[in-house]
Amino acid sequence: MRIICSFLEYASSKQINFKFNKQKDDIEVWYDQKQMQKVINNLLSNALKHTKAEDTISINVSQEEDYAIIEIKDTGSGIAAAEIDKIFDRFYQTEHLNSLNTGAGTGIGLALTKGIIELHQGTIRVESEPGKGSSFIITLKLDKKHFTEEQIAQESTESTIRQTETIVPSVEIIPDSEWKKRKKINGLKAPRC
């Protein structure tokens, strides 16, 4: 939840709409919390870099059969079809990197993101269209059968896979105009960041 709260304030300062959509209240999945935080951090950071004021970034969480699906979608600048196969390569940077005056990155973020997802036995793919935005779609297996016993954390271990209660945060991300009201929306209270 801390990830979403930190990005919510920044998105609001850039006048970017930030939405959170969930298919259901609980989707249990096993993952390394610190590593997945890096993944979500990187994808949200990239979305913010390539999204203009009044555009939208959304996080969509759903379950399809035995998989949790996390989609980070923006209505930003998008990625050219010729570059989509290269964006997960280490040190690769897109041609339009400075289109929104965001400064140059290192080209490591998406390669690291893909590596972390693959260590979780998951996949990541991108759908994008220049001028219309991008969707980064993460697919993670439910249950823990795909992990070895050594990968599953014991109580004192911090850097291995552990079970979480749910992958779906129990808050609704709302636009800044509604944020200050702190009223109930769809039965959920607005986050207190």
C-alpha positions as CSV (number, residue, x, y, z in Angstrom):
1,M,0.0,0.0,0.0
2,R,2.9,2.4,0.7
3,I,3.8,2.1,-3.0
4,I,0.4,3.3,-4.2
5,C,0.3,6.1,-1.6
6,S,3.7,7.5,-2.6
7,F,2.7,7.6,-6.3
8,L,-0.7,8.9,-5.6
9,E,0.6,12.2,-4.3
10,Y,3.1,12.6,-7.2
11,A,0.4,11.8,-9.8
12,S,-1.9,14.4,-8.1
13,S,0.9,17.0,-8.3
14,K,1.2,16.3,-12.0
15,Q,-2.6,16.4,-12.5
16,I,-2.7,12.7,-13.6
17,N,-5.7,10.6,-12.8
18,F,-4.8,7.5,-10.8
19,K,-7.3,4.6,-10.6
20,F,-7.3,1.2,-8.9
21,N,-9.7,-1.5,-10.1
22,K,-10.0,-5.0,-8.6
23,Q,-12.0,-7.9,-9.7
24,K,-12.5,-9.3,-6.2
25,D,-11.4,-8.5,-2.7
26,D,-8.9,-11.3,-2.1
27,I,-6.5,-13.0,-4.5
28,E,-4.0,-15.1,-2.6
29,V,-0.6,-15.4,-4.2
30,W,2.9,-16.2,-2.9
31,Y,5.6,-13.6,-3.7
32,D,8.6,-11.8,-2.3
33,Q,7.2,-8.5,-1.0
34,K,10.5,-6.5,-1.4
35,Q,11.1,-7.7,-4.9
36,M,7.5,-7.2,-6.1
37,Q,7.6,-3.7,-4.6
38,K,10.5,-3.0,-7.0
39,V,8.4,-4.2,-9.9
40,I,5.4,-2.1,-9.1
41,N,7.6,0.9,-8.3
42,N,9.3,0.7,-11.6
43,L,6.2,0.2,-13.7
44,L,4.4,3.1,-11.9
45,S,7.4,5.3,-12.2
46,N,7.7,4.6,-15.9
47,A,4.0,5.3,-16.4
48,L,4.3,8.6,-14.6
49,K,7.3,9.6,-16.8
50,H,5.3,9.1,-20.0
51,T,1.9,10.4,-19.0
52,K,0.8,14.0,-19.3
53,A,-1.5,16.1,-17.1
54,E,-5.2,15.0,-17.4
55,D,-4.2,11.5,-18.6
56,T,-4.8,8.4,-16.6
57,I,-2.8,5.6,-14.9
58,S,-4.6,2.6,-13.6
59,I,-3.8,-0.5,-11.7
60,N,-6.0,-3.4,-12.5
61,V,-5.9,-6.6,-10.4
62,S,-7.8,-9.7,-11.4
63,Q,-7.8,-13.5,-11.3
64,E,-8.0,-15.8,-14.3
65,E,-8.2,-19.4,-13.5
66,D,-5.0,-20.2,-11.5
67,Y,-3.3,-16.9,-12.1
68,A,-3.2,-13.4,-10.6
69,I,-3.1,-10.7,-13.2
70,I,-1.7,-7.2,-12.4
71,E,-2.0,-4.7,-15.1
72,I,-0.4,-1.2,-15.0
73,K,-2.0,0.8,-17.7
74,D,-1.5,4.4,-18.8
75,T,-2.9,6.7,-21.5
76,G,0.5,8.3,-22.1
77,S,2.9,8.5,-25.0
78,G,3.0,4.7,-25.8
79,I,5.8,2.6,-27.3
80,A,6.4,2.0,-31.0
81,A,5.9,-1.5,-32.2
82,A,9.5,-1.8,-33.3
83,E,10.7,-1.1,-29.8
84,I,8.3,-3.4,-27.8
85,D,10.5,-6.5,-28.3
86,K,13.6,-4.5,-27.0
87,I,12.3,-2.7,-24.0
88,F,13.0,-5.6,-21.6
89,D,16.7,-5.7,-22.8
90,R,19.2,-4.5,-20.3
91,F,20.4,-0.9,-21.0
92,Y,17.8,-0.4,-23.8
93,Q,16.2,3.1,-23.9
94,T,13.3,4.1,-26.2
95,E,13.8,6.8,-28.8
96,H,11.1,9.1,-27.4
97,L,12.6,9.0,-23.9
98,N,12.7,12.8,-23.5
99,S,9.4,13.5,-25.2
100,L,7.9,14.6,-21.9
101,N,11.2,16.1,-20.5
102,T,11.6,13.3,-18.0
103,G,15.4,12.9,-18.3
104,A,17.3,9.8,-19.3
105,G,17.0,6.6,-17.3
106,T,19.6,3.8,-17.2
107,G,17.7,1.2,-19.2
108,I,17.9,-1.3,-16.4
109,G,14.5,-1.0,-14.8
110,L,12.4,-3.1,-17.2
111,A,15.1,-5.7,-17.5
112,L,15.2,-6.0,-13.7
113,T,11.4,-6.1,-13.5
114,K,11.2,-8.9,-16.0
115,G,13.9,-10.8,-14.1
116,I,12.1,-10.5,-10.8
117,I,8.8,-11.7,-12.4
118,E,10.5,-14.7,-14.0
119,L,12.1,-15.6,-10.6
120,H,8.5,-15.7,-9.4
121,Q,7.7,-18.2,-12.2
122,G,5.5,-15.5,-13.8
123,T,5.4,-13.5,-17.0
124,I,5.3,-9.9,-18.1
125,R,4.2,-8.6,-21.4
126,V,3.4,-5.2,-22.9
127,E,0.7,-3.9,-25.2
128,S,1.2,-0.4,-26.5
129,E,0.2,2.0,-29.2
130,P,2.1,5.3,-29.8
131,G,0.0,8.3,-28.7
132,K,-2.5,6.1,-26.8
133,G,-0.6,4.5,-24.0
134,S,0.8,1.2,-22.7
135,S,-0.3,-1.7,-20.6
136,F,2.2,-3.8,-18.7
137,I,0.6,-7.1,-17.8
138,I,2.0,-9.4,-15.1
139,T,0.8,-12.9,-14.7
140,L,1.6,-14.8,-11.5
141,K,0.7,-18.4,-10.6
142,L,-1.5,-18.9,-7.5
143,D,-0.6,-21.4,-4.8
144,K,3.0,-22.3,-4.0
145,K,3.5,-25.6,-5.9
146,H,5.8,-23.9,-8.5
147,F,8.4,-22.9,-5.7
148,T,10.9,-25.2,-4.1
149,E,11.0,-25.6,-0.4
150,E,14.1,-23.5,-0.2
151,Q,12.4,-20.6,-2.0
152,I,9.6,-20.4,0.5
153,A,10.4,-18.2,3.5
154,Q,10.5,-19.3,7.0
155,E,9.4,-16.8,9.6
156,S,12.8,-15.2,10.0
157,T,13.8,-15.1,6.3
158,E,13.2,-11.8,4.4
159,S,14.5,-12.5,0.9
160,T,12.5,-15.5,-0.2
161,I,8.9,-16.1,-1.3
162,R,6.3,-15.9,1.4
163,Q,2.5,-16.2,1.5
164,T,0.6,-13.0,1.8
165,E,-3.0,-12.5,2.8
166,T,-3.9,-11.0,-0.5
167,I,-2.5,-9.3,-3.5
168,V,-5.4,-6.9,-3.7
169,P,-5.0,-3.8,-1.4
170,S,-8.1,-3.1,0.5
171,V,-8.3,0.5,-0.6
172,E,-9.7,2.5,-3.5
173,I,-7.5,5.0,-5.2
174,I,-9.5,8.1,-5.9
175,P,-8.9,11.3,-7.8
176,D,-7.5,14.3,-5.9
177,S,-10.8,16.1,-6.1
178,E,-12.4,13.3,-4.1
179,W,-9.4,12.6,-1.9
180,K,-10.0,15.4,0.6
181,K,-13.6,14.2,1.2
182,R,-12.4,10.9,2.6
183,K,-15.8,9.4,2.1
184,K,-16.6,5.8,1.5
185,I,-16.4,4.8,-2.1
186,N,-17.7,1.4,-3.2
187,G,-17.8,0.4,0.5
188,L,-14.0,1.0,0.9
189,K,-12.4,3.9,2.8
190,A,-10.0,6.2,1.0
191,P,-6.4,5.4,2.0
192,R,-4.7,7.5,4.7
193,C,-1.2,8.0,3.3
